[in-house]
Amino acid sequence: MTIHVDPDWWKTLFDDVYLVTDARSVCSPEVTETEVEVFSRLIPIGRSHQILDLCGGHGRHALELSRRGFAHCTVLDYSRCLLRRGAAAAARHRLSVAFVNGDARNIAFPRSCFDHVMVLGNSLGYIPDPQADAEILAEAYRVLKDGGWLLLDVADGASIRKRFSPNAWHEIGGDVVVCRQREQQGDVICAREMVISKESGLIRDRTYCMRLYQPPALAAAATRAGFSRTTIHTDFSPHLGEGDYGCMNHRMIITAQKT
Ligand SMILES: C[S@@+](CC[C@H](N)C(=O)[O-])C[C@H]1O[C@@H](n2cnc3c(N)ncnc32)[C@H](O)[C@@H]1O
């Protein structure tokens, strides 16, 4: 079996259905709180700091940071659908978070305007062009102030390979079943995802892919982008229970500074 993936899949997959298929990870307040607890201990975030949640989706981390008094958070993401969801949640909870549409490879912000750039919840490695992540890291470097911190939170390639399973499925609520078929193609995992409603039938049948990084390789990419003081933290699993959470468990966190 070979799973074929449209290279632009990432431009359309992150929508309302994604918020259902990945709800266990991205719509769980407990998971997001755990993650923010961990991230905010690893870099020196101050309440007056400008924080960019790059590829921030519906802004769950920025919203949680804002709730904790970090008042200057900006979310940048390609998905207008997720940004709209985030902006609505911010308005509902009276939180001041900016939601900006854009491509992380070419960020429409001037150089040196953020104290921290965070790329969270496994948001690298989606664009098949191997240069894409280097471009994202270069942009993170450019928009950071001198002394600012980068925090990357992505799947730990070594750990994911060790636990690789070609099939997985889980239920969401009483109605939706998410089935995933996976294949390793070099350092890339390709997947076919079928989402089925027991009541109304097929909701989605799509393929996607993700480049897996070994921890030292991603740290080296950060160094090539200009960062220093790079630290790798492995074995970060926000889900405590058993289960196949795809690449949302067994993550690594890399922190690095623009010095
Ligand atoms: C797995 S989701 C995680 C979202 C968010 N960080 C979270 O943890 O909830 C990955 C996100 O990266 C975004 N993304 C991927 N590549 C991007 C790019 N080149 N520019 C902007 N956003 C991108 C997607 O739109 C999606 O919202």
Ligand as a Chemical Component Dictionary entry (heavy atoms), coordinates in Angstrom:
data_LIG
# 
_chem_comp.id                   LIG 
_chem_comp.type                 NON-POLYMER 
_chem_comp.pdbx_formal_charge   0 
_chem_comp.three_letter_code    LIG 
# 
loop_
_chem_comp_atom.comp_id 
_chem_comp_atom.atom_id 
_chem_comp_atom.alt_atom_id 
_chem_comp_atom.type_symbol 
_chem_comp_atom.charge 
_chem_comp_atom.model_Cartn_x 
_chem_comp_atom.model_Cartn_y 
_chem_comp_atom.model_Cartn_z 
_chem_comp_atom.pdbx_ordinal 
LIG C1  C1  C 0  -1.828 20.301 14.680 1  
LIG S1  S1  S 1  -2.391 21.918 14.444 2  
LIG C2  C2  C 0  -1.895 22.624 15.989 3  
LIG C3  C3  C 0  -2.494 23.979 16.218 4  
LIG C4  C4  C 0  -2.115 24.605 17.560 5  
LIG N1  N1  N 0  -0.718 24.904 17.651 6  
LIG C5  C5  C 0  -2.559 23.713 18.690 7  
LIG O1  O1  O 0  -1.702 23.123 19.380 8  
LIG O2  O2  O -1 -3.781 23.603 18.898 9  
LIG C6  C6  C 0  -1.221 22.568 13.300 10 
LIG C7  C7  C 0  -1.528 23.998 12.856 11 
LIG O3  O3  O 0  -0.439 24.488 12.071 12 
LIG C8  C8  C 0  -0.982 25.330 11.069 13 
LIG N2  N2  N 0  0.015  25.460 10.018 14 
LIG C9  C9  C 0  0.708  24.449 9.428  15 
LIG N3  N3  N 0  1.567  24.950 8.535  16 
LIG C10 C10 C 0  1.417  26.312 8.546  17 
LIG C11 C11 C 0  2.031  27.387 7.845  18 
LIG N4  N4  N 0  2.966  27.193 6.923  19 
LIG N5  N5  N 0  1.647  28.645 8.151  20 
LIG C12 C12 C 0  0.684  28.872 9.070  21 
LIG N6  N6  N 0  0.062  27.884 9.751  22 
LIG C13 C13 C 0  0.428  26.630 9.497  23 
LIG C14 C14 C 0  -2.276 24.655 10.652 24 
LIG O4  O4  O 0  -3.159 25.509 10.000 25 
LIG C15 C15 C 0  -2.778 24.152 12.005 26 
LIG O5  O5  O 0  -3.639 25.087 12.601 27 
# 
loop_
_chem_comp_bond.comp_id 
_chem_comp_bond.atom_id_1 
_chem_comp_bond.atom_id_2 
_chem_comp_bond.value_order 
_chem_comp_bond.pdbx_ordinal 
LIG C1  S1  SING 1  
LIG S1  C2  SING 2  
LIG S1  C6  SING 3  
LIG C2  C3  SING 4  
LIG C3  C4  SING 5  
LIG C4  N1  SING 6  
LIG C4  C5  SING 7  
LIG C5  O1  DOUB 8  
LIG C5  O2  SING 9  
LIG C6  C7  SING 10 
LIG C7  O3  SING 11 
LIG C7  C15 SING 12 
LIG O3  C8  SING 13 
LIG C8  N2  SING 14 
LIG C8  C14 SING 15 
LIG N2  C9  SING 16 
LIG N2  C13 SING 17 
LIG C9  N3  DOUB 18 
LIG N3  C10 SING 19 
LIG C10 C11 SING 20 
LIG C10 C13 DOUB 21 
LIG C11 N4  SING 22 
LIG C11 N5  DOUB 23 
LIG N5  C12 SING 24 
LIG C12 N6  DOUB 25 
LIG N6  C13 SING 26 
LIG C14 O4  SING 27 
LIG C14 C15 SING 28 
LIG C15 O5  SING 29 
# 
